[in-house]
Each structure stands twice: as C-alpha cells, then as structure tokens.
Amino acid sequence: KKFRQKGPIHLSQYMMSIKVGDYVDIFADPAVHKGMPHKHYHGRTGIVFNVTKSAVGVRVNKLVNGRILEKRIHVRIEHVRKSKCQKEILARKVANEAAKAEAAKTGVQVNLKRSPKQPRAG
C-alpha cells in the first residue's frame, strides 16, 4: 500500500491472472503479514517460476558479497503486482512487425534498430 492508505485488499488483487514466465514486482502489503517477503525483496522485479492457489514463486536476483545470485522465493499474491517493465519492449516489437510488413509490401528497406537520441540543433 501507499503511504496513508488503509483498508482491506481489493478482490481484484486476488483475481489477478499470473502465469509462469510473467514479470512481477514484489511490493509487501503491510495489511497482510502472512507470506510477506523479506524487506530486501521489496520493490524488486522477478520472473514467476511457480503458481499455487494463494502464492507465486518468483526468481529474483540478489547481490551477495559482490556476486549476483538468483534466489527463488515464494510470496503470497497480495504482495505481488504485474510489472510494466516489458511494456515498452512489447510495444516496440509490435511496431517493428508492422513496419516489416509494410516494408515487404512496398519493397523499401526499413531500419528497425534503436538509435540514441541525437543532440539538439543549435
């Protein structure tokens, strides 16, 4: 929950469809203590590897003594929300496919690579 927000959890949180392979953000909800992740994982993004009736298993990277370990933790569904980290990538993929189809139709070569933002003129 955000600062100064109270009350029970919305039912949409429980009805949220999460599949294996989805990206999720771990945000501990203080209203529910059961299945709460450790404070280190709060705000981290991971990939779902297991789905049970009331919890999800998430693969999260953790920095331990200068090396990154992949930790597998189980968190209740109340403490997880779908991540928006893939939104831009998927939108670019759809745009690239449309541009490819248009280029195949017209026979013009199109550049699909991202380019860094150029300095402003002047």
N, C-alpha and C positions, 0 to 999 in steps of 0.2 A: 504494500500500500504506500501511497504517497504521504507526505507529511500532512498531518491534521485530517486524515481520512479515517473514518471509523466504520463499524458495522460489519454485518456478515458478508461472506463471499458470494458473489453473484453466481447463479446457476450456470451461466454461460461459461464460466471458468471450468466447471466440471464437465460440460458437454463438449468442450474443445476437442477437435479431432487431431490427434498427433500420431504420426506413423513413424516407423523405423526409417532413419535417414534424414528426418527433418532437423532443421536448426532451431534450437530453443535458447532463450535467455533464462538464466536462473535468477529469480528475484524472490527472496524469502518474504513470505507474508506473515507478519508478526501475530495476526489473529489466530493462526493455526500453528501450534508448536509441534504437532506430530509430523514426522517426515521432513523436517526442516533441514536444509543443507548447512554445512559448516560455514562460518562467516567468510572464509576465504573464497568460496564459490559464488557469493552474492555478486550479481552483476556480470557474471561470466557467460559466455556463449559456448554451447556444446552441441554435439550431434547425438540424436536419440539412437540407442542400440537395443533397447528392450522396452516393451509396453506391457504393463499389468493393469488390473482393473482400477487401481487407485494411485498408481505411481508410474514413473518412467525412469528408465536407466539412461544416463547421459554420459558421453565421453567428453571430458574436459581436460585441457592442458593445464599443468601446474608447474611452476618454476621451483625446483628443489636443488639447492646447492649448485646453482649455475647450470643445471641441465633441465630440460623440459620433459616431464613425464606425462603420459596420457593416463589420467585417472578415470575410473568407471564408478560413478556414484548413482544411487537410486534416490530420487526426490519425488515427493508427492506432487500431484498435479496442481495443487494450489500454489506451489512455489515456482511454477514454470509458465512462461508465455512464449508464443511463437516469435521467432526472431525475424527482423526485417533486413538482415544483413545480405540476403540473397536477392532482394527485390530489384536492385539496380542491375545486377548481372543477368537476371531472367528477362528484364525489360530490354536490355541491350541485345540479348540472344534473339528475341522475337523481332526486333528491328533489323538485325542483321539478316535473318532468314527472309524477311520481306524485301530487303534491299537486294539479296542474292536472286530471289525470284524475279524481281523487276529487271535486274541486270541480264539474266538469262533470256528474258523476253525481248529486251531491246538490243542486246548484243554489246552493250557498253561495259567496260571494266569498272568495277567499283572497289574502293578501298574500305575494308571493314575494320582496320586496326585503329585502336585508340591513339590519339596523339596528344602530347602535353599542351597545356594552354599556352599560347604564344604571348609574348609581352605586348602591351598595348602600344599602339602607334603614337608617336609624338613624345 
